[in-house]
Amino acid sequence: MPGNFYIKVSNSDNVDQVINRGIVEAYEAYRAGGMTGMQIAVDECYSRVTRKSSMDEIKKCFSMDLVSLKLDQSMGSLMGFPAHGYFSGEKVINRAENAFTGSAINKNIWKNSHLQ
């Protein structure tokens, strides 16, 4: 059906299921409320991150944010829609970094994650 997104979530051991869940939830938010729905879903996800949060919680939010950015870019380039102000590469990284540094997860993991 036009306008519907079908996401196949792999059960393979080499696919991160937390990231897959974030992607599915982002597309569900898009189907329910467009780009604004995705923004609300990303905000709600990050608002649940606390000092006790695990890396998985942050990965899920980051994957939602990143897929929202990519969809926004695609809508702009393919259909000429204006960019949604909430989603930009810099803002996505800043939200993830803020969530990570607000958690009690070892800060060296974030600082050195680009080296892995």
C-alpha positions in Angstrom: 0.0 0.0 0.0 1.4 3.4 -0.8 2.5 5.4 2.1 3.0 2.4 4.4 6.3 1.3 5.7 7.0 -2.3 6.2 10.0 -3.1 8.5 11.4 -6.5 8.6 13.2 -7.0 11.9 15.8 -9.6 11.6 16.2 -12.3 14.3 19.8 -12.9 13.3 22.3 -12.9 16.1 24.5 -10.4 14.3 21.7 -7.7 14.2 21.3 -5.5 17.3 17.7 -6.0 18.4 17.8 -2.8 20.5 18.6 -0.8 17.4 16.0 -2.6 15.3 13.4 -1.8 18.0 14.3 1.9 17.8 13.9 1.8 14.1 10.5 0.1 14.2 9.3 2.5 16.9 10.4 5.5 14.9 8.5 4.4 11.8 5.4 3.6 13.9 5.6 7.2 15.2 6.0 8.5 11.7 2.9 6.5 10.5 0.9 7.9 13.4 2.0 11.5 13.4 4.5 12.3 10.6 7.8 14.0 11.4 6.2 15.7 14.4 5.3 12.3 15.7 8.8 11.1 15.3 10.1 14.2 17.1 7.7 13.5 20.0 8.8 9.8 20.1 12.5 10.8 20.2 11.9 13.4 22.9 10.0 10.9 25.0 12.7 8.2 24.5 15.4 10.5 25.7 13.3 11.9 28.5 13.3 8.4 30.0 17.1 8.2 30.1 18.4 8.7 33.7 21.6 8.1 35.6 20.5 4.5 36.0 19.9 4.0 32.2 21.7 1.3 30.3 23.6 1.7 27.1 20.7 -0.2 25.4 18.3 2.6 26.3 20.5 5.2 24.8 21.1 3.1 21.7 17.4 2.8 21.1 16.9 6.5 21.4 19.8 7.2 19.1 18.6 4.8 16.5 15.2 6.4 16.6 16.8 9.8 16.2 19.1 8.7 13.4 16.4 7.0 11.3 14.2 10.1 11.8 17.1 12.3 10.4 17.5 10.0 7.4 13.8 10.0 6.7 13.7 13.8 6.9 16.6 14.0 4.5 15.0 11.6 2.1 11.7 13.5 2.2 13.5 16.6 1.4 15.6 15.3 -1.5 12.9 13.0 -3.1 9.8 15.1 -2.5 11.1 18.6 -2.0 9.7 18.9 1.6 11.5 21.4 3.8 13.8 20.1 6.5 12.2 19.5 9.9 14.2 21.9 12.2 14.5 19.3 15.0 16.5 16.8 12.9 20.1 17.6 11.8 23.2 15.6 12.1 24.6 17.9 14.8 21.4 17.9 16.8 21.2 14.1 16.7 24.7 13.8 18.0 24.2 16.4 20.7 21.0 14.7 22.0 22.8 11.3 22.1 25.9 12.8 23.8 23.7 14.7 26.4 21.8 11.5 27.2 25.0 9.5 27.5 26.8 12.1 29.7 23.7 12.4 31.8 23.8 8.7 32.5 26.2 7.0 34.9 27.8 4.9 32.1 31.6 5.2 31.9 32.3 8.5 30.1 35.3 7.0 28.4 33.1 4.7 26.4 31.5 7.7 24.7 34.7 9.6 24.2 36.5 6.6 22.7 33.6 5.0 20.8 34.8 6.4 17.5 38.1 4.5 18.0 36.4 1.1 17.9 
